[in-house]
């Protein structure tokens, strides 16, 4: 290791442009990969109030068909949501809720009227999403069932409404309807796209459409058991679809099954439409192409740089070969030296990517298009760091293998003659 470090320092002194361009090229490649990884990390890595992301599944819509060319799709009625998703094996909790935030007009005793992010939920929502209750309580199943006008608000919202976080028992307006505040929860990042919110109110669990009783205002979040077979859960739901469709056959209707409920990754990374079956294979292929380009293009350039560095060392390689150094040892030494340079560039790239993700306002936005700055813990974790280090290793192998192999194939006489020609 000491010899390799000394060789790298010598290269930096004697070939500073090539050496530093190599470090900079590696850093830029890892920087771009880190930005892509962290954008994925914010979507998939568990953090409060979505600490159960790895166990979450979602059923946002149903697709009701009424003949070959007549259909209607959207959220479910309370009855059909419970029929399809309640009491499934290996599902610990289900919540009837809004999977998307909605803007509402709110006003408290402060006199300020403003727009807040609202989410309607049932009482099971608080069992699935780990909000930190600062004061008061969550609304109860009885209050949800009865449609009681109560609300849970975030600390920041309570302060805007009432000038203080002590909001329990006070009255606020939600879209001009009075609600009593029963609980205050800690502020959450809107990057928690399913669990966050400023104002939470009970959802109408009895909702249904006059036109189609199967449709209403309900989407469903499910918390599955650890290690649960997701496909087995979906098979249960598909069986329930068949039972419902059997009952609807006399009305000439059926509900098209689109492979719900969906895993957290698929639902949050692929656009899910109400009348089609989503597939994440295309998104995975696009991700693979992006990573391949971010590795292959720099690898080609870095390989050229390493080849230039090796041209300066052909006499050294010839002497080592003349004294019995094997080709395998030549290759391992060159690859090892390049790995150290790659790791140095990778560390710079990881640091630069993290700072960029934390402070560049245009990278992360909420549903309303407002810039959001993620916490460090949302960006850096074992997954992203491990992936970045793996990228360093792959980049090293891609960029160093060919120059190292070419250098090792030189015979001692060829190497010394090449060195003589270079020095002339």
One Martini backbone bead per residue (centre of mass of N, CA, C, O) as a GRO file, in nm:
protein
  424
    1UNK     BB    1   0.058   0.063  -0.021
    2UNK     BB    2   0.293   0.260   0.004
    3UNK     BB    3   0.391   0.229  -0.289
    4UNK     BB    4   0.132   0.328  -0.423
    5UNK     BB    5   0.127   0.611  -0.296
    6UNK     BB    6   0.403   0.700  -0.407
    7UNK     BB    7   0.328   0.668  -0.704
    8UNK     BB    8   0.096   0.872  -0.705
    9UNK     BB    9   0.263   1.118  -0.612
   10UNK     BB   10   0.458   1.106  -0.849
   11UNK     BB   11   0.245   1.146  -1.073
   12UNK     BB   12   0.146   1.426  -0.968
   13UNK     BB   13   0.424   1.564  -1.015
   14UNK     BB   14   0.487   1.467  -1.324
   15UNK     BB   15   0.146   1.444  -1.394
   16UNK     BB   16  -0.078   1.662  -1.305
   17UNK     BB   17  -0.296   1.679  -1.519
   18UNK     BB   18  -0.372   1.381  -1.545
   19UNK     BB   19  -0.422   1.323  -1.243
   20UNK     BB   20  -0.644   1.549  -1.189
   21UNK     BB   21  -0.837   1.465  -1.412
   22UNK     BB   22  -0.895   1.189  -1.296
   23UNK     BB   23  -1.017   1.286  -1.030
   24UNK     BB   24  -1.233   1.475  -1.154
   25UNK     BB   25  -1.379   1.262  -1.327
   26UNK     BB   26  -1.459   1.082  -1.095
   27UNK     BB   27  -1.611   1.291  -0.925
   28UNK     BB   28  -1.826   1.358  -1.139
   29UNK     BB   29  -1.947   1.078  -1.169
   30UNK     BB   30  -2.023   1.038  -0.866
   31UNK     BB   31  -2.193   1.288  -0.838
   32UNK     BB   32  -2.416   1.202  -1.040
   33UNK     BB   33  -2.484   0.935  -0.902
   34UNK     BB   34  -2.561   1.055  -0.625
   35UNK     BB   35  -2.799   1.223  -0.716
   36UNK     BB   36  -2.967   0.987  -0.820
   37UNK     BB   37  -2.964   0.818  -0.558
   38UNK     BB   38  -3.095   1.040  -0.371
   39UNK     BB   39  -3.359   1.061  -0.523
   40UNK     BB   40  -3.431   0.767  -0.456
   41UNK     BB   41  -3.395   0.769  -0.147
   42UNK     BB   42  -3.626   0.965  -0.074
   43UNK     BB   43  -3.845   0.758  -0.185
   44UNK     BB   44  -3.736   0.474  -0.019
   45UNK     BB   45  -3.638   0.569   0.244
   46UNK     BB   46  -3.689   0.543   0.568
   47UNK     BB   47  -3.903   0.792   0.731
   48UNK     BB   48  -4.049   1.008   0.912
   49UNK     BB   49  -4.375   0.881   0.875
   50UNK     BB   50  -4.222   0.639   0.672
   51UNK     BB   51  -4.089   0.375   0.826
   52UNK     BB   52  -4.283   0.147   0.651
   53UNK     BB   53  -4.212   0.124   0.344
   54UNK     BB   54  -4.130  -0.189   0.322
   55UNK     BB   55  -4.461  -0.254   0.414
   56UNK     BB   56  -4.601  -0.107   0.181
   57UNK     BB   57  -4.933  -0.062   0.037
   58UNK     BB   58  -5.138   0.032  -0.259
   59UNK     BB   59  -5.491   0.152  -0.327
   60UNK     BB   60  -5.621   0.404  -0.527
   61UNK     BB   61  -5.813   0.235  -0.733
   62UNK     BB   62  -6.084   0.193  -0.970
   63UNK     BB   63  -6.224  -0.006  -1.260
   64UNK     BB   64  -6.523   0.052  -1.418
   65UNK     BB   65  -6.720  -0.163  -1.620
   66UNK     BB   66  -6.982  -0.097  -1.901
   67UNK     BB   67  -6.856  -0.236  -2.125
   68UNK     BB   68  -6.645  -0.193  -2.389
   69UNK     BB   69  -6.691   0.158  -2.400
   70UNK     BB   70  -6.751   0.168  -2.075
   71UNK     BB   71  -6.605   0.379  -1.819
   72UNK     BB   72  -6.487   0.412  -1.466
   73UNK     BB   73  -6.240   0.599  -1.274
   74UNK     BB   74  -6.116   0.579  -0.925
   75UNK     BB   75  -6.215   0.607  -0.638
   76UNK     BB   76  -6.355   0.461  -0.360
   77UNK     BB   77  -6.567   0.321  -0.175
   78UNK     BB   78  -6.603   0.220   0.139
   79UNK     BB   79  -6.726  -0.061   0.082
   80UNK     BB   80  -6.527  -0.163  -0.139
   81UNK     BB   81  -6.266  -0.129   0.024
   82UNK     BB   82  -6.342  -0.334   0.247
   83UNK     BB   83  -6.403  -0.577   0.068
   84UNK     BB   84  -6.108  -0.593  -0.069
   85UNK     BB   85  -5.902  -0.521   0.216
   86UNK     BB   86  -6.022  -0.656   0.449
   87UNK     BB   87  -5.879  -0.924   0.622
   88UNK     BB   88  -5.602  -0.991   0.530
   89UNK     BB   89  -5.347  -1.181   0.498
   90UNK     BB   90  -5.061  -1.029   0.625
   91UNK     BB   91  -5.238  -0.778   0.735
   92UNK     BB   92  -5.232  -0.543   0.990
   93UNK     BB   93  -5.320  -0.276   0.821
   94UNK     BB   94  -5.578  -0.038   0.729
   95UNK     BB   95  -5.629   0.265   0.528
   96UNK     BB   96  -5.860   0.515   0.488
   97UNK     BB   97  -5.753   0.750   0.231
   98UNK     BB   98  -5.536   0.997   0.126
   99UNK     BB   99  -5.260   0.980  -0.097
  100UNK     BB  100  -5.315   1.285  -0.140
  101UNK     BB  101  -5.270   1.604  -0.130
  102UNK     BB  102  -5.466   1.895  -0.021
  103UNK     BB  103  -5.583   2.203  -0.063
  104UNK     BB  104  -5.661   2.434   0.206
  105UNK     BB  105  -5.863   2.655   0.379
  106UNK     BB  106  -5.737   2.836   0.664
  107UNK     BB  107  -5.847   2.930   1.011
  108UNK     BB  108  -5.790   3.122   1.300
  109UNK     BB  109  -5.735   3.344   1.565
  110UNK     BB  110  -5.516   3.517   1.404
  111UNK     BB  111  -5.670   3.586   1.107
  112UNK     BB  112  -5.524   3.403   0.918
  113UNK     BB  113  -5.546   3.313   0.576
  114UNK     BB  114  -5.461   2.986   0.445
  115UNK     BB  115  -5.272   2.740   0.279
  116UNK     BB  116  -5.299   2.387   0.323
  117UNK     BB  117  -5.205   2.061   0.380
  118UNK     BB  118  -5.428   1.794   0.320
  119UNK     BB  119  -5.551   1.496   0.509
  120UNK     BB  120  -5.757   1.221   0.480
  121UNK     BB  121  -5.856   0.996   0.751
  122UNK     BB  122  -5.833   0.745   0.954
  123UNK     BB  123  -5.737   0.594   1.252
  124UNK     BB  124  -5.523   0.388   1.126
  125UNK     BB  125  -5.309   0.585   1.026
  126UNK     BB  126  -5.160   0.611   1.316
  127UNK     BB  127  -5.049   0.305   1.295
  128UNK     BB  128  -4.869   0.340   1.028
  129UNK     BB  129  -4.789   0.638   1.088
  130UNK     BB  130  -4.504   0.800   1.260
  131UNK     BB  131  -4.614   1.023   1.441
  132UNK     BB  132  -4.551   1.296   1.658
  133UNK     BB  133  -4.703   1.352   1.957
  134UNK     BB  134  -4.727   1.654   2.140
  135UNK     BB  135  -5.049   1.686   2.169
  136UNK     BB  136  -5.307   1.517   2.274
  137UNK     BB  137  -5.482   1.354   2.001
  138UNK     BB  138  -5.633   1.129   1.817
  139UNK     BB  139  -5.863   1.030   1.628
  140UNK     BB  140  -6.135   0.821   1.629
  141UNK     BB  141  -6.332   0.577   1.502
  142UNK     BB  142  -6.597   0.715   1.594
  143UNK     BB  143  -6.543   0.992   1.463
  144UNK     BB  144  -6.519   0.887   1.175
  145UNK     BB  145  -6.794   0.743   1.151
  146UNK     BB  146  -6.953   1.024   1.232
  147UNK     BB  147  -6.807   1.290   1.116
  148UNK     BB  148  -6.634   1.453   1.294
  149UNK     BB  149  -6.515   1.790   1.359
  150UNK     BB  150  -6.185   1.719   1.341
  151UNK     BB  151  -5.826   1.786   1.423
  152UNK     BB  152  -5.490   1.751   1.300
  153UNK     BB  153  -5.184   1.930   1.359
  154UNK     BB  154  -4.918   2.096   1.303
  155UNK     BB  155  -4.708   2.300   1.461
  156UNK     BB  156  -4.682   2.521   1.243
  157UNK     BB  157  -4.988   2.551   1.200
  158UNK     BB  158  -5.067   2.628   1.488
  159UNK     BB  159  -4.904   2.893   1.490
  160UNK     BB  160  -5.058   3.028   1.253
  161UNK     BB  161  -5.347   3.005   1.378
  162UNK     BB  162  -5.267   3.086   1.716
  163UNK     BB  163  -4.955   3.164   1.802
  164UNK     BB  164  -4.949   2.853   1.900
  165UNK     BB  165  -4.911   2.509   2.004
  166UNK     BB  166  -5.164   2.561   2.194
  167UNK     BB  167  -5.455   2.398   2.037
  168UNK     BB  168  -5.631   2.252   2.225
  169UNK     BB  169  -5.981   2.305   2.162
  170UNK     BB  170  -5.966   2.465   1.917
  171UNK     BB  171  -6.084   2.664   1.646
  172UNK     BB  172  -6.112   2.582   1.299
  173UNK     BB  173  -6.087   2.636   0.953
  174UNK     BB  174  -6.206   2.414   0.684
  175UNK     BB  175  -6.332   2.537   0.432
  176UNK     BB  176  -6.537   2.703   0.637
  177UNK     BB  177  -6.519   2.469   0.852
  178UNK     BB  178  -6.559   2.371   1.167
  179UNK     BB  179  -6.284   2.269   1.384
  180UNK     BB  180  -6.145   2.063   1.629
  181UNK     BB  181  -5.857   2.051   1.808
  182UNK     BB  182  -5.692   1.735   1.925
  183UNK     BB  183  -5.400   1.763   1.772
  184UNK     BB  184  -5.030   1.766   1.782
  185UNK     BB  185  -4.771   1.748   1.544
  186UNK     BB  186  -4.495   1.704   1.402
  187UNK     BB  187  -4.310   1.801   1.166
  188UNK     BB  188  -4.304   1.733   0.811
  189UNK     BB  189  -4.200   1.613   0.521
  190UNK     BB  190  -4.309   1.626   0.183
  191UNK     BB  191  -4.134   1.368   0.103
  192UNK     BB  192  -4.371   1.237   0.253
  193UNK     BB  193  -4.617   1.162   0.035
  194UNK     BB  194  -4.827   0.987   0.228
  195UNK     BB  195  -4.790   1.104   0.551
  196UNK     BB  196  -4.811   1.394   0.521
  197UNK     BB  197  -4.899   1.718   0.684
  198UNK     BB  198  -5.094   1.988   0.827
  199UNK     BB  199  -5.388   1.856   0.789
  200UNK     BB  200  -5.613   1.640   0.975
  201UNK     BB  201  -5.901   1.451   0.871
  202UNK     BB  202  -6.183   1.291   0.850
  203UNK     BB  203  -6.305   1.051   0.655
  204UNK     BB  204  -6.551   0.936   0.435
  205UNK     BB  205  -6.637   0.602   0.482
  206UNK     BB  206  -6.936   0.639   0.318
  207UNK     BB  207  -6.853   0.687   0.045
  208UNK     BB  208  -7.046   0.764  -0.262
  209UNK     BB  209  -7.186   0.729  -0.572
  210UNK     BB  210  -7.473   0.788  -0.749
  211UNK     BB  211  -7.377   0.651  -1.015
  212UNK     BB  212  -7.140   0.475  -0.853
  213UNK     BB  213  -7.119   0.282  -0.567
  214UNK     BB  214  -6.805   0.195  -0.608
  215UNK     BB  215  -6.759   0.498  -0.586
  216UNK     BB  216  -6.538   0.770  -0.442
  217UNK     BB  217  -6.284   0.883  -0.181
  218UNK     BB  218  -6.112   0.613  -0.166
  219UNK     BB  219  -5.810   0.498  -0.034
  220UNK     BB  220  -5.536   0.253   0.022
  221UNK     BB  221  -5.347   0.145   0.306
  222UNK     BB  222  -5.092  -0.106   0.368
  223UNK     BB  223  -4.975  -0.324   0.637
  224UNK     BB  224  -4.742  -0.557   0.629
  225UNK     BB  225  -4.580  -0.815   0.713
  226UNK     BB  226  -4.300  -0.949   0.782
  227UNK     BB  227  -4.225  -1.130   0.493
  228UNK     BB  228  -4.445  -1.094   0.307
  229UNK     BB  229  -4.634  -1.204   0.039
  230UNK     BB  230  -4.734  -1.001  -0.209
  231UNK     BB  231  -4.866  -1.199  -0.409
  232UNK     BB  232  -5.062  -1.320  -0.200
  233UNK     BB  233  -5.216  -1.062  -0.152
  234UNK     BB  234  -5.307  -1.022  -0.449
  235UNK     BB  235  -5.464  -1.288  -0.472
  236UNK     BB  236  -5.680  -1.214  -0.269
  237UNK     BB  237  -5.783  -0.965  -0.419
  238UNK     BB  238  -5.855  -1.104  -0.684
  239UNK     BB  239  -6.070  -1.287  -0.555
  240UNK     BB  240  -6.253  -1.048  -0.466
  241UNK     BB  241  -6.309  -0.940  -0.742
  242UNK     BB  242  -6.459  -1.193  -0.840
  243UNK     BB  243  -6.691  -1.173  -0.635
  244UNK     BB  244  -6.791  -0.893  -0.714
  245UNK     BB  245  -6.838  -0.957  -1.019
  246UNK     BB  246  -7.056  -1.168  -0.970
  247UNK     BB  247  -7.258  -0.958  -0.846
  248UNK     BB  248  -7.240  -0.751  -1.108
  249UNK     BB  249  -7.339  -0.910  -1.362
  250UNK     BB  250  -7.649  -0.830  -1.359
  251UNK     BB  251  -7.551  -0.513  -1.436
  252UNK     BB  252  -7.307  -0.516  -1.647
  253UNK     BB  253  -7.059  -0.527  -1.444
  254UNK     BB  254  -6.704  -0.449  -1.376
  255UNK     BB  255  -6.381  -0.495  -1.216
  256UNK     BB  256  -6.075  -0.411  -1.296
  257UNK     BB  257  -5.770  -0.574  -1.266
  258UNK     BB  258  -5.436  -0.402  -1.163
  259UNK     BB  259  -5.246  -0.538  -0.936
  260UNK     BB  260  -5.351  -0.486  -0.665
  261UNK     BB  261  -5.142  -0.386  -0.456
  262UNK     BB  262  -4.879  -0.155  -0.434
  263UNK     BB  263  -4.576  -0.093  -0.404
  264UNK     BB  264  -4.390   0.167  -0.304
  265UNK     BB  265  -4.201   0.186  -0.544
  266UNK     BB  266  -4.407   0.184  -0.772
  267UNK     BB  267  -4.598   0.417  -0.676
  268UNK     BB  268  -4.347   0.643  -0.647
  269UNK     BB  269  -4.196   0.586  -0.954
  270UNK     BB  270  -4.475   0.536  -1.098
  271UNK     BB  271  -4.723   0.605  -1.301
  272UNK     BB  272  -5.057   0.581  -1.180
  273UNK     BB  273  -5.333   0.459  -1.328
  274UNK     BB  274  -5.679   0.381  -1.313
  275UNK     BB  275  -5.684   0.204  -1.622
  276UNK     BB  276  -5.404   0.059  -1.554
  277UNK     BB  277  -5.115  -0.144  -1.556
  278UNK     BB  278  -4.842  -0.125  -1.386
  279UNK     BB  279  -4.480  -0.090  -1.478
  280UNK     BB  280  -4.128  -0.105  -1.368
  281UNK     BB  281  -3.939  -0.198  -1.605
  282UNK     BB  282  -3.890   0.068  -1.753
  283UNK     BB  283  -3.767   0.224  -1.517
  284UNK     BB  284  -3.531   0.026  -1.473
  285UNK     BB  285  -3.407   0.058  -1.757
  286UNK     BB  286  -3.351   0.360  -1.734
  287UNK     BB  287  -3.167   0.345  -1.489
  288UNK     BB  288  -2.955   0.158  -1.616
  289UNK     BB  289  -2.877   0.354  -1.844
  290UNK     BB  290  -2.781   0.586  -1.670
  291UNK     BB  291  -2.557   0.434  -1.516
  292UNK     BB  292  -2.400   0.342  -1.765
  293UNK     BB  293  -2.331   0.625  -1.874
  294UNK     BB  294  -2.195   0.729  -1.600
  295UNK     BB  295  -1.961   0.506  -1.646
  296UNK     BB  296  -1.862   0.474  -1.945
  297UNK     BB  297  -1.773   0.756  -2.031
  298UNK     BB  298  -1.557   0.803  -1.808
  299UNK     BB  299  -1.398   0.537  -1.857
  300UNK     BB  300  -1.286   0.610  -2.133
  301UNK     BB  301  -1.130   0.863  -2.043
  302UNK     BB  302  -0.968   0.731  -1.809
  303UNK     BB  303  -0.825   0.522  -1.984
  304UNK     BB  304  -0.660   0.729  -2.147
  305UNK     BB  305  -0.512   0.848  -1.906
  306UNK     BB  306  -0.376   0.585  -1.812
  307UNK     BB  307  -0.224   0.530  -2.073
  308UNK     BB  308  -0.046   0.783  -2.049
  309UNK     BB  309   0.085   0.704  -1.781
  310UNK     BB  310   0.213   0.431  -1.885
  311UNK     BB  311   0.412   0.550  -2.097
  312UNK     BB  312   0.603   0.659  -1.852
  313UNK     BB  313   0.640   0.331  -1.736
  314UNK     BB  314   0.781   0.118  -1.927
  315UNK     BB  315   1.060   0.081  -1.798
  316UNK     BB  316   0.963  -0.021  -1.528
  317UNK     BB  317   0.814  -0.265  -1.641
  318UNK     BB  318   1.058  -0.396  -1.781
  319UNK     BB  319   1.232  -0.437  -1.527
  320UNK     BB  320   1.029  -0.607  -1.368
  321UNK     BB  321   1.010  -0.832  -1.581
  322UNK     BB  322   1.317  -0.903  -1.582
  323UNK     BB  323   1.288  -0.977  -1.254
  324UNK     BB  324   0.998  -1.160  -1.256
  325UNK     BB  325   0.745  -1.017  -1.299
  326UNK     BB  326   0.427  -1.064  -1.330
  327UNK     BB  327   0.145  -0.994  -1.498
  328UNK     BB  328  -0.050  -1.005  -1.259
  329UNK     BB  329   0.108  -0.796  -1.088
  330UNK     BB  330   0.089  -0.561  -1.280
  331UNK     BB  331  -0.219  -0.544  -1.288
  332UNK     BB  332  -0.273  -0.517  -0.981
  333UNK     BB  333  -0.110  -0.256  -0.941
  334UNK     BB  334  -0.258  -0.072  -1.138
  335UNK     BB  335  -0.543  -0.116  -1.028
  336UNK     BB  336  -0.476  -0.030  -0.736
  337UNK     BB  337  -0.384   0.256  -0.794
  338UNK     BB  338  -0.648   0.342  -0.938
  339UNK     BB  339  -0.837   0.292  -0.696
  340UNK     BB  340  -0.733   0.516  -0.517
  341UNK     BB  341  -0.803   0.745  -0.710
  342UNK     BB  342  -1.105   0.675  -0.728
  343UNK     BB  343  -1.170   0.707  -0.425
  344UNK     BB  344  -1.093   0.999  -0.402
  345UNK     BB  345  -1.296   1.095  -0.614
  346UNK     BB  346  -1.544   0.968  -0.473
  347UNK     BB  347  -1.539   1.132  -0.212
  348UNK     BB  348  -1.574   1.401  -0.350
  349UNK     BB  349  -1.844   1.325  -0.493
  350UNK     BB  350  -2.010   1.263  -0.238
  351UNK     BB  351  -1.983   1.540  -0.106
  352UNK     BB  352  -2.089   1.711  -0.343
  353UNK     BB  353  -2.366   1.568  -0.375
  354UNK     BB  354  -2.472   1.625  -0.089
  355UNK     BB  355  -2.457   1.935  -0.095
  356UNK     BB  356  -2.633   1.972  -0.342
  357UNK     BB  357  -2.893   1.827  -0.230
  358UNK     BB  358  -2.924   2.020   0.026
  359UNK     BB  359  -2.895   2.328  -0.136
  360UNK     BB  360  -3.056   2.271  -0.393
  361UNK     BB  361  -3.378   2.382  -0.468
  362UNK     BB  362  -3.445   2.214  -0.754
  363UNK     BB  363  -3.443   1.898  -0.676
  364UNK     BB  364  -3.672   1.932  -0.450
  365UNK     BB  365  -4.028   1.880  -0.457
  366UNK     BB  366  -4.344   1.928  -0.415
  367UNK     BB  367  -4.667   1.908  -0.524
  368UNK     BB  368  -4.655   2.242  -0.555
  369UNK     BB  369  -4.334   2.313  -0.635
  370UNK     BB  370  -4.184   2.335  -0.378
  371UNK     BB  371  -3.904   2.366  -0.217
  372UNK     BB  372  -3.701   2.097  -0.072
  373UNK     BB  373  -3.508   2.017   0.219
  374UNK     BB  374  -3.329   1.764   0.306
  375UNK     BB  375  -3.217   1.556   0.519
  376UNK     BB  376  -2.935   1.382   0.567
  377UNK     BB  377  -3.077   1.104   0.638
  378UNK     BB  378  -3.224   1.086   0.350
  379UNK     BB  379  -2.946   1.060   0.178
  380UNK     BB  380  -2.764   0.912   0.392
  381UNK     BB  381  -2.674   0.568   0.353
  382UNK     BB  382  -2.586   0.250   0.301
  383UNK     BB  383  -2.697   0.240   0.014
  384UNK     BB  384  -2.561   0.492  -0.117
  385UNK     BB  385  -2.270   0.444  -0.030
  386UNK     BB  386  -2.243   0.158  -0.146
  387UNK     BB  387  -2.311   0.237  -0.440
  388UNK     BB  388  -2.077   0.440  -0.476
  389UNK     BB  389  -1.846   0.240  -0.420
  390UNK     BB  390  -1.923   0.047  -0.645
  391UNK     BB  391  -1.883   0.255  -0.869
  392UNK     BB  392  -1.581   0.286  -0.822
  393UNK     BB  393  -1.507  -0.005  -0.888
  394UNK     BB  394  -1.624  -0.016  -1.173
  395UNK     BB  395  -1.466   0.224  -1.286
  396UNK     BB  396  -1.190   0.098  -1.241
  397UNK     BB  397  -1.223  -0.156  -1.413
  398UNK     BB  398  -1.297  -0.012  -1.682
  399UNK     BB  399  -1.035   0.187  -1.693
  400UNK     BB  400  -0.785  -0.032  -1.614
  401UNK     BB  401  -0.780  -0.302  -1.766
  402UNK     BB  402  -0.661  -0.238  -2.048
  403UNK     BB  403  -0.393  -0.093  -1.971
  404UNK     BB  404  -0.289  -0.324  -1.791
  405UNK     BB  405  -0.290  -0.546  -2.006
  406UNK     BB  406  -0.098  -0.402  -2.205
  407UNK     BB  407   0.142  -0.373  -2.009
  408UNK     BB  408   0.174  -0.685  -1.941
  409UNK     BB  409   0.242  -0.776  -2.251
  410UNK     BB  410   0.506  -0.666  -2.229
  411UNK     BB  411   0.814  -0.705  -2.295
  412UNK     BB  412   1.110  -0.611  -2.177
  413UNK     BB  413   1.224  -0.514  -2.452
  414UNK     BB  414   0.980  -0.346  -2.543
  415UNK     BB  415   0.973  -0.156  -2.301
  416UNK     BB  416   1.259  -0.034  -2.327
  417UNK     BB  417   1.229   0.063  -2.620
  418UNK     BB  418   0.984   0.245  -2.570
  419UNK     BB  419   1.126   0.427  -2.365
  420UNK     BB  420   1.348   0.529  -2.558
  421UNK     BB  421   1.151   0.659  -2.766
  422UNK     BB  422   1.012   0.855  -2.571
  423UNK     BB  423   1.295   1.004  -2.474
  424UNK     BB  424   1.380   1.129  -2.763
   0.00000   0.00000   0.00000
